Amino acid sequence: MPQSQPNNPLHGITLEALLTELVQRYGWPELARRVNINCFKSDPSIKSSLKFLRRTPWARKEVEELYLRLKNSPWNR
């Protein structure tokens, strides 16, 4: 049975949904500028980016932090 995580702002949000929303909001070029990783720069796709982010904790952390900043932004209301 899944545990409740009331203090986790990312609980219930898949990495794919998070990444898709960031790409829709910023586009690949701006996302690559904000998070400097090659999978956003060279022939980017959701599939290849998910594969990289799942294997690379530091990059996933940066992307998750960018998503949380976007969600907590007063301009995102």
N, CA, C, O and CB atoms as a CASP TS submission, in Angstrom:
PFRMAT TS
TARGET T0000
AUTHOR 0000-0000-0000
METHOD Language model
MODEL 1
PARENT N/A
ATOM      1  N   MET     1       0.839  -1.180   0.000  1.00  0.00           N
ATOM      2  CA  MET     1       0.000   0.000   0.000  1.00  0.00           C
ATOM      3  C   MET     1       0.890   1.251   0.000  1.00  0.00           C
ATOM      4  O   MET     1       1.788   1.354   0.836  1.00  0.00           O
ATOM      5  CB  MET     1      -0.958  -0.006   1.224  1.00  0.00           C
ATOM      6  N   PRO     2       0.665   2.202  -0.915  1.00  0.00           N
ATOM      7  CA  PRO     2       1.482   3.423  -0.958  1.00  0.00           C
ATOM      8  C   PRO     2       1.330   4.241   0.316  1.00  0.00           C
ATOM      9  O   PRO     2       0.242   4.344   0.883  1.00  0.00           O
ATOM     10  CB  PRO     2       1.102   4.276  -2.169  1.00  0.00           C
ATOM     11  N   GLN     3       2.428   4.810   0.745  1.00  0.00           N
ATOM     12  CA  GLN     3       2.399   5.634   1.936  1.00  0.00           C
ATOM     13  C   GLN     3       2.072   7.071   1.572  1.00  0.00           C
ATOM     14  O   GLN     3       2.442   7.553   0.502  1.00  0.00           O
ATOM     15  CB  GLN     3       3.730   5.559   2.676  1.00  0.00           C
ATOM     16  N   SER     4       1.382   7.741   2.464  1.00  0.00           N
ATOM     17  CA  SER     4       1.081   9.155   2.283  1.00  0.00           C
ATOM     18  C   SER     4       2.342   9.962   2.535  1.00  0.00           C
ATOM     19  O   SER     4       3.112   9.663   3.447  1.00  0.00           O
ATOM     20  CB  SER     4      -0.064   9.611   3.226  1.00  0.00           C
ATOM     21  N   GLN     5       2.547  10.986   1.721  1.00  0.00           N
ATOM     22  CA  GLN     5       3.713  11.851   1.866  1.00  0.00           C
ATOM     23  C   GLN     5       3.258  13.308   1.862  1.00  0.00           C
ATOM     24  O   GLN     5       3.487  14.023   0.887  1.00  0.00           O
ATOM     25  CB  GLN     5       4.747  11.591   0.731  1.00  0.00           C
ATOM     26  N   PRO     6       2.623  13.752   2.931  1.00  0.00           N
ATOM     27  CA  PRO     6       2.044  15.102   2.933  1.00  0.00           C
ATOM     28  C   PRO     6       3.071  16.223   2.816  1.00  0.00           C
ATOM     29  O   PRO     6       2.726  17.328   2.398  1.00  0.00           O
ATOM     30  CB  PRO     6       1.253  15.300   4.185  1.00  0.00           C
ATOM     31  N   ASN     7       4.313  15.964   3.174  1.00  0.00           N
ATOM     32  CA  ASN     7       5.332  17.015   3.118  1.00  0.00           C
ATOM     33  C   ASN     7       6.168  16.976   1.845  1.00  0.00           C
ATOM     34  O   ASN     7       7.114  17.750   1.704  1.00  0.00           O
ATOM     35  CB  ASN     7       6.240  16.904   4.309  1.00  0.00           C
ATOM     36  N   ASN     8       5.832  16.090   0.924  1.00  0.00           N
ATOM     37  CA  ASN     8       6.567  15.975  -0.322  1.00  0.00           C
ATOM     38  C   ASN     8       5.782  16.684  -1.423  1.00  0.00           C
ATOM     39  O   ASN     8       4.755  16.168  -1.866  1.00  0.00           O
ATOM     40  CB  ASN     8       6.821  14.486  -0.684  1.00  0.00           C
ATOM     41  N   PRO     9       6.240  17.855  -1.878  1.00  0.00           N
ATOM     42  CA  PRO     9       5.482  18.595  -2.896  1.00  0.00           C
ATOM     43  C   PRO     9       5.438  17.903  -4.251  1.00  0.00           C
ATOM     44  O   PRO     9       4.632  18.270  -5.106  1.00  0.00           O
ATOM     45  CB  PRO     9       6.070  19.963  -3.066  1.00  0.00           C
ATOM     46  N   LEU    10       6.295  16.904  -4.459  1.00  0.00           N
ATOM     47  CA  LEU    10       6.305  16.179  -5.727  1.00  0.00           C
ATOM     48  C   LEU    10       5.519  14.872  -5.662  1.00  0.00           C
ATOM     49  O   LEU    10       5.452  14.137  -6.647  1.00  0.00           O
ATOM     50  CB  LEU    10       7.729  15.894  -6.143  1.00  0.00           C
ATOM     51  N   HIS    11       4.929  14.582  -4.510  1.00  0.00           N
ATOM     52  CA  HIS    11       4.182  13.337  -4.354  1.00  0.00           C
ATOM     53  C   HIS    11       3.028  13.281  -5.352  1.00  0.00           C
ATOM     54  O   HIS    11       2.227  14.210  -5.441  1.00  0.00           O
ATOM     55  CB  HIS    11       3.653  13.199  -2.911  1.00  0.00           C
ATOM     56  N   GLY    12       2.954  12.191  -6.094  1.00  0.00           N
ATOM     57  CA  GLY    12       1.876  11.999  -7.046  1.00  0.00           C
ATOM     58  C   GLY    12       2.151  12.567  -8.430  1.00  0.00           C
ATOM     59  O   GLY    12       1.323  12.423  -9.330  1.00  0.00           O
ATOM     60  N   ILE    13       3.292  13.206  -8.615  1.00  0.00           N
ATOM     61  CA  ILE    13       3.652  13.778  -9.912  1.00  0.00           C
ATOM     62  C   ILE    13       4.740  12.903 -10.522  1.00  0.00           C
ATOM     63  O   ILE    13       5.807  12.726  -9.933  1.00  0.00           O
ATOM     64  CB  ILE    13       4.134  15.271  -9.771  1.00  0.00           C
ATOM     65  N   THR    14       4.470  12.362 -11.690  1.00  0.00           N
ATOM     66  CA  THR    14       5.478  11.518 -12.333  1.00  0.00           C
ATOM     67  C   THR    14       6.567  12.395 -12.943  1.00  0.00           C
ATOM     68  O   THR    14       6.348  13.567 -13.251  1.00  0.00           O
ATOM     69  CB  THR    14       4.833  10.613 -13.421  1.00  0.00           C
ATOM     70  N   LEU    15       7.722  11.809 -13.106  1.00  0.00           N
ATOM     71  CA  LEU    15       8.829  12.528 -13.737  1.00  0.00           C
ATOM     72  C   LEU    15       8.448  12.918 -15.160  1.00  0.00           C
ATOM     73  O   LEU    15       8.820  13.993 -15.629  1.00  0.00           O
ATOM     74  CB  LEU    15      10.117  11.669 -13.736  1.00  0.00           C
ATOM     75  N   GLU    16       7.718  12.060 -15.841  1.00  0.00           N
ATOM     76  CA  GLU    16       7.301  12.366 -17.209  1.00  0.00           C
ATOM     77  C   GLU    16       6.348  13.564 -17.244  1.00  0.00           C
ATOM     78  O   GLU    16       6.478  14.428 -18.111  1.00  0.00           O
ATOM     79  CB  GLU    16       6.632  11.141 -17.847  1.00  0.00           C
ATOM     80  N   ALA    17       5.402  13.625 -16.321  1.00  0.00           N
ATOM     81  CA  ALA    17       4.465  14.753 -16.281  1.00  0.00           C
ATOM     82  C   ALA    17       5.193  16.053 -15.950  1.00  0.00           C
ATOM     83  O   ALA    17       4.921  17.097 -16.542  1.00  0.00           O
ATOM     84  CB  ALA    17       3.353  14.494 -15.250  1.00  0.00           C
ATOM     85  N   LEU    18       6.106  15.975 -15.010  1.00  0.00           N
ATOM     86  CA  LEU    18       6.904  17.133 -14.603  1.00  0.00           C
ATOM     87  C   LEU    18       7.720  17.659 -15.782  1.00  0.00           C
ATOM     88  O   LEU    18       7.715  18.858 -16.058  1.00  0.00           O
ATOM     89  CB  LEU    18       7.835  16.765 -13.428  1.00  0.00           C
ATOM     90  N   LEU    19       8.417  16.763 -16.472  1.00  0.00           N
ATOM     91  CA  LEU    19       9.255  17.155 -17.602  1.00  0.00           C
ATOM     92  C   LEU    19       8.408  17.699 -18.752  1.00  0.00           C
ATOM     93  O   LEU    19       8.775  18.693 -19.378  1.00  0.00           O
ATOM     94  CB  LEU    19      10.093  15.966 -18.082  1.00  0.00           C
ATOM     95  N   THR    20       7.295  17.062 -19.025  1.00  0.00           N
ATOM     96  CA  THR    20       6.404  17.516 -20.097  1.00  0.00           C
ATOM     97  C   THR    20       5.912  18.928 -19.828  1.00  0.00           C
ATOM     98  O   THR    20       5.867  19.758 -20.736  1.00  0.00           O
ATOM     99  CB  THR    20       5.209  16.563 -20.248  1.00  0.00           C
ATOM    100  N   GLU    21       5.547  19.202 -18.591  1.00  0.00           N
ATOM    101  CA  GLU    21       5.082  20.551 -18.244  1.00  0.00           C
ATOM    102  C   GLU    21       6.200  21.587 -18.397  1.00  0.00           C
ATOM    103  O   GLU    21       5.960  22.698 -18.871  1.00  0.00           O
ATOM    104  CB  GLU    21       4.542  20.572 -16.805  1.00  0.00           C
ATOM    105  N   LEU    22       7.411  21.224 -17.998  1.00  0.00           N
ATOM    106  CA  LEU    22       8.534  22.154 -18.147  1.00  0.00           C
ATOM    107  C   LEU    22       8.823  22.436 -19.627  1.00  0.00           C
ATOM    108  O   LEU    22       9.095  23.577 -20.000  1.00  0.00           O
ATOM    109  CB  LEU    22       9.794  21.586 -17.459  1.00  0.00           C
ATOM    110  N   VAL    23       8.764  21.413 -20.457  1.00  0.00           N
ATOM    111  CA  VAL    23       9.012  21.600 -21.892  1.00  0.00           C
ATOM    112  C   VAL    23       7.918  22.467 -22.506  1.00  0.00           C
ATOM    113  O   VAL    23       8.208  23.332 -23.332  1.00  0.00           O
ATOM    114  CB  VAL    23       9.086  20.233 -22.621  1.00  0.00           C
ATOM    115  N   GLN    24       6.672  22.249 -22.115  1.00  0.00           N
ATOM    116  CA  GLN    24       5.573  23.068 -22.636  1.00  0.00           C
ATOM    117  C   GLN    24       5.724  24.521 -22.203  1.00  0.00           C
ATOM    118  O   GLN    24       5.431  25.438 -22.971  1.00  0.00           O
ATOM    119  CB  GLN    24       4.218  22.515 -22.163  1.00  0.00           C
ATOM    120  N   ARG    25       6.174  24.726 -20.991  1.00  0.00           N
ATOM    121  CA  ARG    25       6.304  26.085 -20.446  1.00  0.00           C
ATOM    122  C   ARG    25       7.496  26.828 -21.043  1.00  0.00           C
ATOM    123  O   ARG    25       7.374  27.981 -21.458  1.00  0.00           O
ATOM    124  CB  ARG    25       6.442  26.032 -18.927  1.00  0.00           C
ATOM    125  N   TYR    26       8.657  26.154 -21.082  1.00  0.00           N
ATOM    126  CA  TYR    26       9.898  26.822 -21.464  1.00  0.00           C
ATOM    127  C   TYR    26      10.385  26.495 -22.869  1.00  0.00           C
ATOM    128  O   TYR    26      11.031  27.328 -23.505  1.00  0.00           O
ATOM    129  CB  TYR    26      10.960  26.470 -20.495  1.00  0.00           C
ATOM    130  N   GLY    27      10.085  25.298 -23.363  1.00  0.00           N
ATOM    131  CA  GLY    27      10.672  24.834 -24.614  1.00  0.00           C
ATOM    132  C   GLY    27      12.062  24.259 -24.326  1.00  0.00           C
ATOM    133  O   GLY    27      12.670  24.561 -23.299  1.00  0.00           O
ATOM    134  N   TRP    28      12.548  23.434 -25.241  1.00  0.00           N
ATOM    135  CA  TRP    28      13.852  22.780 -25.030  1.00  0.00           C
ATOM    136  C   TRP    28      15.012  23.765 -24.914  1.00  0.00           C
ATOM    137  O   TRP    28      15.855  23.588 -24.034  1.00  0.00           O
ATOM    138  CB  TRP    28      14.131  21.822 -26.162  1.00  0.00           C
ATOM    139  N   PRO    29      15.100  24.805 -25.768  1.00  0.00           N
ATOM    140  CA  PRO    29      16.256  25.706 -25.670  1.00  0.00           C
ATOM    141  C   PRO    29      16.338  26.418 -24.307  1.00  0.00           C
ATOM    142  O   PRO    29      17.417  26.517 -23.723  1.00  0.00           O
ATOM    143  CB  PRO    29      16.193  26.747 -26.788  1.00  0.00           C
ATOM    144  N   GLU    30      15.218  26.904 -23.815  1.00  0.00           N
ATOM    145  CA  GLU    30      15.231  27.601 -22.513  1.00  0.00           C
ATOM    146  C   GLU    30      15.451  26.616 -21.378  1.00  0.00           C
ATOM    147  O   GLU    30      16.123  26.942 -20.400  1.00  0.00           O
ATOM    148  CB  GLU    30      13.911  28.372 -22.291  1.00  0.00           C
ATOM    149  N   LEU    31      14.898  25.423 -21.492  1.00  0.00           N
ATOM    150  CA  LEU    31      15.117  24.404 -20.467  1.00  0.00           C
ATOM    151  C   LEU    31      16.601  24.032 -20.405  1.00  0.00           C
ATOM    152  O   LEU    31      17.149  23.840 -19.319  1.00  0.00           O
ATOM    153  CB  LEU    31      14.254  23.149 -20.753  1.00  0.00           C
ATOM    154  N   ALA    32      17.245  23.930 -21.564  1.00  0.00           N
ATOM    155  CA  ALA    32      18.682  23.633 -21.608  1.00  0.00           C
ATOM    156  C   ALA    32      19.497  24.772 -21.011  1.00  0.00           C
ATOM    157  O   ALA    32      20.541  24.537 -20.402  1.00  0.00           O
ATOM    158  CB  ALA    32      19.131  23.370 -23.051  1.00  0.00           C
ATOM    159  N   ARG    33      19.031  25.996 -21.180  1.00  0.00           N
ATOM    160  CA  ARG    33      19.728  27.135 -20.582  1.00  0.00           C
ATOM    161  C   ARG    33      19.596  27.118 -19.059  1.00  0.00           C
ATOM    162  O   ARG    33      20.547  27.433 -18.343  1.00  0.00           O
ATOM    163  CB  ARG    33      19.177  28.455 -21.147  1.00  0.00           C
ATOM    164  N   ARG    34      18.431  26.753 -18.581  1.00  0.00           N
ATOM    165  CA  ARG    34      18.176  26.754 -17.137  1.00  0.00           C
ATOM    166  C   ARG    34      18.796  25.550 -16.429  1.00  0.00           C
ATOM    167  O   ARG    34      19.254  25.667 -15.292  1.00  0.00           O
ATOM    168  CB  ARG    34      16.683  26.779 -16.880  1.00  0.00           C
ATOM    169  N   VAL    35      18.812  24.398 -17.093  1.00  0.00           N
ATOM    170  CA  VAL    35      19.422  23.181 -16.544  1.00  0.00           C
ATOM    171  C   VAL    35      20.406  22.688 -17.598  1.00  0.00           C
ATOM    172  O   VAL    35      20.007  22.120 -18.615  1.00  0.00           O
ATOM    173  CB  VAL    35      18.333  22.067 -16.184  1.00  0.00           C
ATOM    174  N   ASN    36      21.671  22.905 -17.353  1.00  0.00           N
ATOM    175  CA  ASN    36      22.719  22.663 -18.346  1.00  0.00           C
ATOM    176  C   ASN    36      23.078  21.180 -18.435  1.00  0.00           C
ATOM    177  O   ASN    36      24.067  20.722 -17.864  1.00  0.00           O
ATOM    178  CB  ASN    36      23.965  23.480 -18.006  1.00  0.00           C
ATOM    179  N   ILE    37      22.234  20.441 -19.177  1.00  0.00           N
ATOM    180  CA  ILE    37      22.534  19.033 -19.429  1.00  0.00           C
ATOM    181  C   ILE    37      22.339  18.754 -20.920  1.00  0.00           C
ATOM    182  O   ILE    37      21.434  19.299 -21.551  1.00  0.00           O
ATOM    183  CB  ILE    37      21.626  18.094 -18.559  1.00  0.00           C
ATOM    184  N   ASN    38      23.191  17.911 -21.465  1.00  0.00           N
ATOM    185  CA  ASN    38      23.221  17.664 -22.908  1.00  0.00           C
ATOM    186  C   ASN    38      21.931  17.067 -23.461  1.00  0.00           C
ATOM    187  O   ASN    38      21.589  17.321 -24.616  1.00  0.00           O
ATOM    188  CB  ASN    38      24.357  16.753 -23.233  1.00  0.00           C
ATOM    189  N   CYS    39      21.208  16.278 -22.665  1.00  0.00           N
ATOM    190  CA  CYS    39      19.999  15.661 -23.215  1.00  0.00           C
ATOM    191  C   CYS    39      18.928  16.706 -23.526  1.00  0.00           C
ATOM    192  O   CYS    39      17.971  16.403 -24.239  1.00  0.00           O
ATOM    193  CB  CYS    39      19.445  14.622 -22.237  1.00  0.00           C
ATOM    194  N   PHE    40      19.066  17.919 -23.012  1.00  0.00           N
ATOM    195  CA  PHE    40      18.152  19.010 -23.346  1.00  0.00           C
ATOM    196  C   PHE    40      18.671  19.824 -24.526  1.00  0.00           C
ATOM    197  O   PHE    40      17.927  20.608 -25.114  1.00  0.00           O
ATOM    198  CB  PHE    40      17.945  19.918 -22.134  1.00  0.00           C
ATOM    199  N   LYS    41      19.942  19.642 -24.874  1.00  0.00           N
ATOM    200  CA  LYS    41      20.569  20.451 -25.923  1.00  0.00           C
ATOM    201  C   LYS    41      20.648  19.737 -27.260  1.00  0.00           C
ATOM    202  O   LYS    41      20.364  20.328 -28.302  1.00  0.00           O
ATOM    203  CB  LYS    41      21.950  20.856 -25.497  1.00  0.00           C
ATOM    204  N   SER    42      21.029  18.482 -27.235  1.00  0.00           N
ATOM    205  CA  SER    42      21.331  17.745 -28.460  1.00  0.00           C
ATOM    206  C   SER    42      20.211  16.754 -28.773  1.00  0.00           C
ATOM    207  O   SER    42      20.081  15.734 -28.096  1.00  0.00           O
ATOM    208  CB  SER    42      22.681  17.009 -28.331  1.00  0.00           C
ATOM    209  N   ASP    43      19.415  17.042 -29.779  1.00  0.00           N
ATOM    210  CA  ASP    43      18.318  16.184 -30.217  1.00  0.00           C
ATOM    211  C   ASP    43      17.426  15.771 -29.042  1.00  0.00           C
ATOM    212  O   ASP    43      17.263  14.579 -28.783  1.00  0.00           O
ATOM    213  CB  ASP    43      18.870  14.942 -30.918  1.00  0.00           C
ATOM    214  N   PRO    44      16.843  16.749 -28.327  1.00  0.00           N
ATOM    215  CA  PRO    44      16.090  16.436 -27.109  1.00  0.00           C
ATOM    216  C   PRO    44      14.767  15.725 -27.389  1.00  0.00           C
ATOM    217  O   PRO    44      14.103  15.977 -28.394  1.00  0.00           O
ATOM    218  CB  PRO    44      15.821  17.705 -26.335  1.00  0.00           C
ATOM    219  N   SER    45      14.413  14.844 -26.485  1.00  0.00           N
ATOM    220  CA  SER    45      13.104  14.204 -26.513  1.00  0.00           C
ATOM    221  C   SER    45      12.737  13.848 -25.074  1.00  0.00           C
ATOM    222  O   SER    45      13.602  13.727 -24.207  1.00  0.00           O
ATOM    223  CB  SER    45      13.100  12.929 -27.442  1.00  0.00           C
ATOM    224  N   ILE    46      11.457  13.686 -24.844  1.00  0.00           N
ATOM    225  CA  ILE    46      11.003  13.296 -23.509  1.00  0.00           C
ATOM    226  C   ILE    46      11.604  11.935 -23.148  1.00  0.00           C
ATOM    227  O   ILE    46      12.109  11.748 -22.041  1.00  0.00           O
ATOM    228  CB  ILE    46       9.444  13.247 -23.442  1.00  0.00           C
ATOM    229  N   LYS    47      11.547  10.999 -24.079  1.00  0.00           N
ATOM    230  CA  LYS    47      12.027   9.637 -23.804  1.00  0.00           C
ATOM    231  C   LYS    47      13.503   9.610 -23.418  1.00  0.00           C
ATOM    232  O   LYS    47      13.870   9.003 -22.412  1.00  0.00           O
ATOM    233  CB  LYS    47      11.803   8.749 -25.021  1.00  0.00           C
ATOM    234  N   SER    48      14.354  10.266 -24.214  1.00  0.00           N
ATOM    235  CA  SER    48      15.791  10.230 -23.902  1.00  0.00           C
ATOM    236  C   SER    48      16.098  10.999 -22.625  1.00  0.00           C
ATOM    237  O   SER    48      16.982  10.611 -21.863  1.00  0.00           O
ATOM    238  CB  SER    48      16.609  10.808 -25.065  1.00  0.00           C
ATOM    239  N   SER    49      15.376  12.082 -22.389  1.00  0.00           N
ATOM    240  CA  SER    49      15.597  12.871 -21.178  1.00  0.00           C
ATOM    241  C   SER    49      15.177  12.091 -19.939  1.00  0.00           C
ATOM    242  O   SER    49      15.864  12.137 -18.918  1.00  0.00           O
ATOM    243  CB  SER    49      14.830  14.197 -21.252  1.00  0.00           C
ATOM    244  N   LEU    50      14.060  11.377 -20.015  1.00  0.00           N
ATOM    245  CA  LEU    50      13.617  10.561 -18.879  1.00  0.00           C
ATOM    246  C   LEU    50      14.650   9.486 -18.555  1.00  0.00           C
ATOM    247  O   LEU    50      14.952   9.239 -17.387  1.00  0.00           O
ATOM    248  CB  LEU    50      12.249   9.911 -19.177  1.00  0.00           C
ATOM    249  N   LYS    51      15.181   8.859 -19.581  1.00  0.00           N
ATOM    250  CA  LYS    51      16.193   7.815 -19.371  1.00  0.00           C
ATOM    251  C   LYS    51      17.406   8.394 -18.636  1.00  0.00           C
ATOM    252  O   LYS    51      17.910   7.793 -17.687  1.00  0.00           O
ATOM    253  CB  LYS    51      16.631   7.194 -20.728  1.00  0.00           C
ATOM    254  N   PHE    52      17.870   9.571 -19.086  1.00  0.00           N
ATOM    255  CA  PHE    52      19.024  10.201 -18.449  1.00  0.00           C
ATOM    256  C   PHE    52      18.702  10.636 -17.014  1.00  0.00           C
ATOM    257  O   PHE    52      19.486  10.388 -16.098  1.00  0.00           O
ATOM    258  CB  PHE    52      19.489  11.409 -19.275  1.00  0.00           C
ATOM    259  N   LEU    53      17.561  11.275 -16.823  1.00  0.00           N
ATOM    260  CA  LEU    53      17.210  11.785 -15.495  1.00  0.00           C
ATOM    261  C   LEU    53      17.018  10.664 -14.481  1.00  0.00           C
ATOM    262  O   LEU    53      17.336  10.830 -13.303  1.00  0.00           O
ATOM    263  CB  LEU    53      15.945  12.621 -15.577  1.00  0.00           C
ATOM    264  N   ARG    54      16.504   9.536 -14.927  1.00  0.00           N
ATOM    265  CA  ARG    54      16.315   8.403 -14.007  1.00  0.00           C
ATOM    266  C   ARG    54      17.646   7.788 -13.570  1.00  0.00           C
ATOM    267  O   ARG    54      17.733   7.192 -12.497  1.00  0.00           O
ATOM    268  CB  ARG    54      15.446   7.331 -14.667  1.00  0.00           C
ATOM    269  N   ARG    55      18.681   7.933 -14.400  1.00  0.00           N
ATOM    270  CA  ARG    55      20.004   7.377 -14.074  1.00  0.00           C
ATOM    271  C   ARG    55      20.904   8.378 -13.372  1.00  0.00           C
ATOM    272  O   ARG    55      21.940   7.996 -12.829  1.00  0.00           O
ATOM    273  CB  ARG    55      20.688   6.890 -15.331  1.00  0.00           C
ATOM    274  N   THR    56      20.529   9.652 -13.371  1.00  0.00           N
ATOM    275  CA  THR    56      21.441  10.704 -12.925  1.00  0.00           C
ATOM    276  C   THR    56      20.776  11.557 -11.832  1.00  0.00           C
ATOM    277  O   THR    56      20.076  12.524 -12.133  1.00  0.00           O
ATOM    278  CB  THR    56      21.871  11.593 -14.123  1.00  0.00           C
ATOM    279  N   PRO    57      21.001  11.192 -10.576  1.00  0.00           N
ATOM    280  CA  PRO    57      20.310  11.869  -9.475  1.00  0.00           C
ATOM    281  C   PRO    57      20.530  13.385  -9.424  1.00  0.00           C
ATOM    282  O   PRO    57      19.581  14.120  -9.150  1.00  0.00           O
ATOM    283  CB  PRO    57      20.752  11.273  -8.179  1.00  0.00           C
ATOM    284  N   TRP    58      21.740  13.874  -9.678  1.00  0.00           N
ATOM    285  CA  TRP    58      21.979  15.323  -9.568  1.00  0.00           C
ATOM    286  C   TRP    58      21.172  16.081 -10.622  1.00  0.00           C
ATOM    287  O   TRP    58      20.659  17.166 -10.347  1.00  0.00           O
ATOM    288  CB  TRP    58      23.491  15.640  -9.722  1.00  0.00           C
ATOM    289  N   ALA    59      21.057  15.519 -11.821  1.00  0.00           N
ATOM    290  CA  ALA    59      20.304  16.188 -12.886  1.00  0.00           C
ATOM    291  C   ALA    59      18.810  16.154 -12.572  1.00  0.00           C
ATOM    292  O   ALA    59      18.105  17.141 -12.780  1.00  0.00           O
ATOM    293  CB  ALA    59      20.584  15.522 -14.259  1.00  0.00           C
ATOM    294  N   ARG    60      18.336  15.029 -12.076  1.00  0.00           N
ATOM    295  CA  ARG    60      16.919  14.928 -11.700  1.00  0.00           C
ATOM    296  C   ARG    60      16.585  15.939 -10.615  1.00  0.00           C
ATOM    297  O   ARG    60      15.533  16.578 -10.654  1.00  0.00           O
ATOM    298  CB  ARG    60      16.580  13.500 -11.218  1.00  0.00           C
ATOM    299  N   LYS    61      17.478  16.081  -9.655  1.00  0.00           N
ATOM    300  CA  LYS    61      17.261  17.034  -8.567  1.00  0.00           C
ATOM    301  C   LYS    61      17.147  18.461  -9.109  1.00  0.00           C
ATOM    302  O   LYS    61      16.280  19.220  -8.676  1.00  0.00           O
ATOM    303  CB  LYS    61      18.406  16.945  -7.540  1.00  0.00           C
ATOM    304  N   GLU    62      18.007  18.825 -10.045  1.00  0.00           N
ATOM    305  CA  GLU    62      17.947  20.169 -10.634  1.00  0.00           C
ATOM    306  C   GLU    62      16.634  20.399 -11.373  1.00  0.00           C
ATOM    307  O   GLU    62      16.036  21.470 -11.267  1.00  0.00           O
ATOM    308  CB  GLU    62      19.122  20.383 -11.590  1.00  0.00           C
ATOM    309  N   VAL    63      16.190  19.396 -12.119  1.00  0.00           N
ATOM    310  CA  VAL    63      14.937  19.516 -12.865  1.00  0.00           C
ATOM    311  C   VAL    63      13.756  19.616 -11.896  1.00  0.00           C
ATOM    312  O   VAL    63      12.852  20.425 -12.104  1.00  0.00           O
ATOM    313  CB  VAL    63      14.753  18.310 -13.823  1.00  0.00           C
ATOM    314  N   GLU    64      13.760  18.802 -10.848  1.00  0.00           N
ATOM    315  CA  GLU    64      12.689  18.869  -9.858  1.00  0.00           C
ATOM    316  C   GLU    64      12.663  20.217  -9.152  1.00  0.00           C
ATOM    317  O   GLU    64      11.589  20.757  -8.890  1.00  0.00           O
ATOM    318  CB  GLU    64      12.845  17.752  -8.836  1.00  0.00           C
ATOM    319  N   GLU    65      13.829  20.763  -8.844  1.00  0.00           N
ATOM    320  CA  GLU    65      13.888  22.080  -8.198  1.00  0.00           C
ATOM    321  C   GLU    65      13.363  23.173  -9.128  1.00  0.00           C
ATOM    322  O   GLU    65      12.669  24.085  -8.677  1.00  0.00           O
ATOM    323  CB  GLU    65      15.332  22.403  -7.769  1.00  0.00           C
ATOM    324  N   LEU    66      13.684  23.091 -10.414  1.00  0.00           N
ATOM    325  CA  LEU    66      13.162  24.054 -11.382  1.00  0.00           C
ATOM    326  C   LEU    66      11.640  23.951 -11.444  1.00  0.00           C
ATOM    327  O   LEU    66      10.953  24.973 -11.484  1.00  0.00           O
ATOM    328  CB  LEU    66      13.781  23.817 -12.784  1.00  0.00           C
ATOM    329  N   TYR    67      11.112  22.746 -11.452  1.00  0.00           N
ATOM    330  CA  TYR    67       9.671  22.539 -11.489  1.00  0.00           C
ATOM    331  C   TYR    67       9.000  23.155 -10.248  1.00  0.00           C
ATOM    332  O   TYR    67       7.968  23.817 -10.357  1.00  0.00           O
ATOM    333  CB  TYR    67       9.350  21.031 -11.583  1.00  0.00           C
ATOM    334  N   LEU    68       9.592  22.931  -9.086  1.00  0.00           N
ATOM    335  CA  LEU    68       9.023  23.485  -7.855  1.00  0.00           C
ATOM    336  C   LEU    68       9.075  25.012  -7.858  1.00  0.00           C
ATOM    337  O   LEU    68       8.145  25.663  -7.384  1.00  0.00           O
ATOM    338  CB  LEU    68       9.767  22.939  -6.629  1.00  0.00           C
ATOM    339  N   ARG    69      10.155  25.586  -8.389  1.00  0.00           N
ATOM    340  CA  ARG    69      10.229  27.057  -8.498  1.00  0.00           C
ATOM    341  C   ARG    69       9.135  27.573  -9.425  1.00  0.00           C
ATOM    342  O   ARG    69       8.514  28.600  -9.151  1.00  0.00           O
ATOM    343  CB  ARG    69      11.624  27.504  -9.018  1.00  0.00           C
ATOM    344  N   LEU    70       8.904  26.861 -10.517  1.00  0.00           N
ATOM    345  CA  LEU    70       7.838  27.246 -11.446  1.00  0.00           C
ATOM    346  C   LEU    70       6.484  27.184 -10.749  1.00  0.00           C
ATOM    347  O   LEU    70       5.693  28.122 -10.854  1.00  0.00           O
ATOM    348  CB  LEU    70       7.842  26.332 -12.693  1.00  0.00           C
ATOM    349  N   LYS    71       6.211  26.111 -10.050  1.00  0.00           N
ATOM    350  CA  LYS    71       4.926  25.924  -9.395  1.00  0.00           C
ATOM    351  C   LYS    71       4.706  26.926  -8.261  1.00  0.00           C
ATOM    352  O   LYS    71       3.575  27.339  -8.006  1.00  0.00           O
ATOM    353  CB  LYS    71       4.820  24.512  -8.862  1.00  0.00           C
ATOM    354  N   ASN    72       5.776  27.312  -7.589  1.00  0.00           N
ATOM    355  CA  ASN    72       5.656  28.242  -6.457  1.00  0.00           C
ATOM    356  C   ASN    72       5.755  29.700  -6.875  1.00  0.00           C
ATOM    357  O   ASN    72       5.632  30.593  -6.038  1.00  0.00           O
ATOM    358  CB  ASN    72       6.721  27.946  -5.432  1.00  0.00           C
ATOM    359  N   SER    73       5.974  29.947  -8.140  1.00  0.00           N
ATOM    360  CA  SER    73       6.118  31.314  -8.636  1.00  0.00           C
ATOM    361  C   SER    73       4.776  32.056  -8.568  1.00  0.00           C
ATOM    362  O   SER    73       3.742  31.491  -8.924  1.00  0.00           O
ATOM    363  CB  SER    73       6.655  31.308 -10.086  1.00  0.00           C
ATOM    364  N   PRO    74       4.786  33.303  -8.117  1.00  0.00           N
ATOM    365  CA  PRO    74       3.536  34.068  -8.088  1.00  0.00           C
ATOM    366  C   PRO    74       2.987  34.330  -9.488  1.00  0.00           C
ATOM    367  O   PRO    74       1.803  34.635  -9.635  1.00  0.00           O
ATOM    368  CB  PRO    74       3.750  35.389  -7.368  1.00  0.00           C
ATOM    369  N   TRP    75       3.818  34.218 -10.511  1.00  0.00           N
ATOM    370  CA  TRP    75       3.377  34.444 -11.894  1.00  0.00           C
ATOM    371  C   TRP    75       2.728  33.206 -12.495  1.00  0.00           C
ATOM    372  O   TRP    75       2.228  33.253 -13.619  1.00  0.00           O
ATOM    373  CB  TRP    75       4.554  34.874 -12.758  1.00  0.00           C
ATOM    374  N   ASN    76       2.730  32.113 -11.766  1.00  0.00           N
ATOM    375  CA  ASN    76       2.175  30.866 -12.266  1.00  0.00           C
ATOM    376  C   ASN    76       0.731  30.669 -11.795  1.00  0.00           C
ATOM    377  O   ASN    76       0.207  29.561 -11.904  1.00  0.00           O
ATOM    378  CB  ASN    76       3.040  29.691 -11.818  1.00  0.00           C
ATOM    379  N   ARG    77       0.109  31.656 -11.303  1.00  0.00           N
ATOM    380  CA  ARG    77      -1.261  31.521 -10.772  1.00  0.00           C
ATOM    381  C   ARG    77      -2.280  31.707 -11.858  1.00  0.00           C
ATOM    382  O   ARG    77      -3.480  31.628 -11.598  1.00  0.00           O
ATOM    383  CB  ARG    77      -1.516  32.526  -9.654  1.00  0.00           C
TER
END
